[in-house]
Amino acid sequence: MADNRVHEVRRIIESIRPHLAGKPPEVQSAALAELVSLWYVGNHPELRAELWSEWLRLVADLNDMNEPWLPRV
């Protein structure tokens, strides 16, 4: 991802983070699911299966990258 997109993504994450912080996991997951659903249905139906697969790979990659930075519970 180009540097400017990384910075744009970081700005979006930081703007959303306060709205999720401290909320129960079920509220956080519902809010994130709504955002993902809006993104998904906003794409042409013929593209959705491929986009979904790519998105799941991205999430898996990000999990591997982010997990070491989170505190152990």
C-alpha positions as CSV (number, residue, x, y, z in Angstrom):
1,M,0.0,0.0,0.0
2,A,1.4,3.4,-0.9
3,D,2.5,5.6,2.0
4,N,-0.3,8.1,1.5
5,R,-2.9,5.3,1.7
6,V,-1.3,4.0,4.9
7,H,-1.5,7.5,6.5
8,E,-5.1,7.8,5.3
9,V,-6.0,4.4,6.8
10,R,-4.3,5.4,10.1
11,R,-6.3,8.6,10.3
12,I,-9.6,6.7,9.7
13,I,-8.6,4.1,12.4
14,E,-7.8,6.8,14.9
15,S,-11.1,8.6,14.2
16,I,-13.1,5.4,14.8
17,R,-11.1,4.0,17.8
18,P,-12.6,6.4,20.4
19,H,-16.1,5.2,19.4
20,L,-15.2,1.6,20.0
21,A,-13.0,1.9,23.0
22,G,-14.5,0.6,26.2
23,K,-17.6,-0.8,24.5
24,P,-18.5,-4.5,25.0
25,P,-17.1,-6.9,22.4
26,E,-20.6,-7.5,21.0
27,V,-21.2,-3.8,20.3
28,Q,-17.7,-3.4,18.8
29,S,-18.3,-6.4,16.5
30,A,-21.8,-5.2,15.5
31,A,-20.4,-1.8,14.6
32,L,-17.5,-3.3,12.6
33,A,-19.9,-5.8,10.9
34,E,-22.1,-2.9,9.8
35,L,-19.2,-1.1,8.3
36,V,-18.0,-4.2,6.5
37,S,-21.5,-4.9,5.2
38,L,-21.9,-1.4,3.8
39,W,-18.5,-1.7,2.1
40,Y,-19.4,-5.2,0.7
41,V,-22.9,-4.3,-0.7
42,G,-21.5,-1.0,-2.1
43,N,-19.5,-3.0,-4.6
44,H,-20.9,-4.6,-7.8
45,P,-22.3,-8.1,-7.2
46,E,-20.0,-9.6,-9.7
47,L,-17.0,-8.3,-7.7
48,R,-18.1,-9.3,-4.3
49,A,-16.8,-12.9,-4.1
50,E,-13.3,-11.8,-5.1
51,L,-13.3,-8.8,-2.9
52,W,-14.5,-10.9,0.1
53,S,-11.7,-13.4,-0.4
54,E,-9.1,-10.6,-0.7
55,W,-10.5,-8.9,2.4
56,L,-10.4,-12.1,4.5
57,R,-6.7,-12.6,3.4
58,L,-6.0,-9.0,4.4
59,V,-7.6,-9.5,7.8
60,A,-5.6,-12.7,8.4
61,D,-2.4,-10.9,7.5
62,L,-3.3,-8.0,9.8
63,N,-4.1,-10.4,12.6
64,D,-0.6,-11.9,12.4
65,M,0.9,-8.4,12.3
66,N,-1.2,-6.8,15.1
67,E,-1.4,-9.6,17.6
68,P,2.1,-9.2,19.0
69,W,1.3,-5.6,19.8
70,L,-1.7,-6.3,21.9
71,P,-1.5,-6.9,25.6
72,R,-2.1,-10.5,26.7
73,V,-5.3,-11.0,28.6
